[in-house]
Amino acid sequence: MTLLSDRLLAWYQQNGRRLPWRGLREPYAIWVSEIMLQQTQVNTVIPYFERWMRRFPNVVTLARASERDVLAAWEGLGYYGRARNMHKAAMIVHEAYGGMLPGEVKSLRGLPGIGRYTAAAIASIGFGRDAAALDGNMRRVLARVFNIIEFADSPAGEKELWDLATAHLPAGRGGDYNQALMDLGATVCLPRRPLCSVCPLSDLCEARALGVQAERPLLKPRPPIPTRVHAAAVMVRGGAVLLARRPSSGLLGGLWEFPNARVGADPALELPPALEAAYRLKVRTGPALGTFRHAYTHFKVIVHVFSCQAESAPENLTWAAVASLADYPMGKLDRQIAAWTASKHPSLVAP
């Protein structure tokens, strides 16, 4: 062991976080937790993980589930491609590996949705392999300890950090080492105001010695986040509303939505021709119902919602009972619209 890994492991033994997937040494549970934790806070993930494991306790159960059930269980976590890829991967593991995740990094990386970090995390934590991992928390720790002046999100910076993570991995302790780095970044080596006074690596930290720890890691400048304007139609008929299912691939793939389209300066006027072009749906625009907003990773959305009447509804759309809208997995914006619709039509959802 190096001095860094020795310090890390001693600190982790006393200060490691207690999490539902810790100590299980169950590769499937590690896989689920790592996918859920991508770009999502631990406190948000915990209840989803616990519900998921009750609903899909193993690879075979997940592989045999419908995409709709998988997306419904994932609803609210965002980045729905993670759930779709995990479902696809489970089907591959069920068919090709007899329902047991492979333990080698190379085989894991061949599965949908499993990249370099996730494969290393599963292999090291779930199978005891000596595979170094590198997520955002770990990157921050190493960039500060070794005062990395390359952009951490550049190819050169990533290579330097991966090399450092690998160089300090103690043989036979890969899982603990990776989790120790994760936990130190999550609880002590914070993005803002790092708790250097209680850090076990403080006297090894080159950035701290130079007083630049708050400036590490260096990241490439990001462009401004654009805003997109959409208009959506709520059409109620006989206790049901008209919904469309998004394509299985892409943003919010496989989820249900109220028919909508991107518009410009006059949403009410532009909505009918936009819906006809997008869905072959002919509508008459009625009163405005409200405006909803949501921020995605790379853009923001403003949705102007209108009550509309459908003059024709093609077969690719579905009339869904207002009382059963909870059974249709949706993104956050459409779930808000669904909740608003149900609140304005209480008689349609009454038992």
Summary of the structure (lengths in Angstrom):
residues: 351
radius of gyration: 23.9
end to end distance: 63.7
largest distance: 72.2
contacts: 1093
relative contact order: 0.10
helix: 49%
strand: 15%
